[in-house]
């Protein structure tokens, strides 16, 4: 952050990034690519089990399953 810019200018809200998904358990992030699919880096899924809470666009949802590909 710059010393000459109001810190409020750096604050973002969920409405600024509607496809942003946050994995509640570890704070990792992914992007909503379809109504029921989130893509993220593989290392963010190690503790994402069915039932894990996820925030998408600021709304709470739950993981149905995690799919990792090689």
Buried (B, 14 or more C-beta within 10 A) or exposed (E): EEEEEEEEEEEEEEEEBEEBBBBBBBEBBBEBEEEEEBEBEEEBBEEBEEEBEBBBBEEEBEBEEBEEEE
